[in-house]
Amino acid sequence: MKRSPDRQTKDGNMMGMAEKILQSPKYQRYDIPVDTVLDLLEQEASRFQNSRVLLKAVRQKLHNIMAPYLGDPDYLQATQRLEVAFQSNDRNQVLAACENLLNSHASTRERMPILSEFYERIFTVTGIPQVILDLGCGLHPFGFPWMGLPHNTAYHAYDLNKPRIDLIASFFRLQGLPPLAEQRDILLHPPEVQADVAFWFKEAHRLEQRKHGSNLPLWQSLKVHYLLVSLPSTSLSGKYDLAERQRKLVYETIDDLPWQATELEFDNELVFCINKLP
């Protein structure tokens, strides 16, 4: 069926605005999928008729999604450092390179003091996974050396940030893992891979900011045994206790489902181990 002239004009305007955002210096380096920006434009267009106000609203949402304020490494430099570390055959150099990357992002930096304990407690609940989905992964895959998992683990990592995904794929190859790192907007295109666990770390609250109520359909779509939802229990500044707000988000999301949740509490983080196959 042919589109009406009005619809064609609207689509063309949307694409023009999307390209304008993607070509801006702030976002050009991320190589963000165009369908992510078009989705934001479609969503915000119902609220803002003025194109200037619409662009401002979408840029703000994109800023929250990409979260540059949480930190980002120099990807070329990080790639080179990883290569040198693995070529040295010195595990300490490899760990130091991974620590450097984990420390460059606020969400993973907070976890550094308890890294080994963190995964040990999680896998005590879920069992040792053979297939993992890491959704909106950020720099979390660089914690693999502390996970205690075999090198035949199928570790699927997804993120919007293309340079980040390229770095993770390089790391997986160096680590001896299949390079299963993919740029994907998981809200628009949820993975269809069957897995033992899905990591959804420190992202559920930000997904709600992108589109209210969007966690439920995403969680339902995932073909996993355990969904591991992690949320910060305190604000970045440490001034505010967020634990009850985060519990409310998770338990209200799964309230009408026959899923069972085991809650693990760490210093600055809550992990909800949700068994989708109780």
PyMOL commands that set and color helices and strands:
alter all, ss='L'
color gray80, all
select helices_A, chain A and resi 5-22+25-28+34-45+51-66+68-70+75-87+91-102+106-109+112-126+140-146+162-175+204-210+215-221+243-253
alter helices_A, ss='H'
color red, helices_A
select strands_A, chain A and resi 131-134+154-159+181-183+195-201+224-232+260-265+269-275
alter strands_A, ss='S'
color yellow, strands_A
deselect
rebuild
show_as cartoon
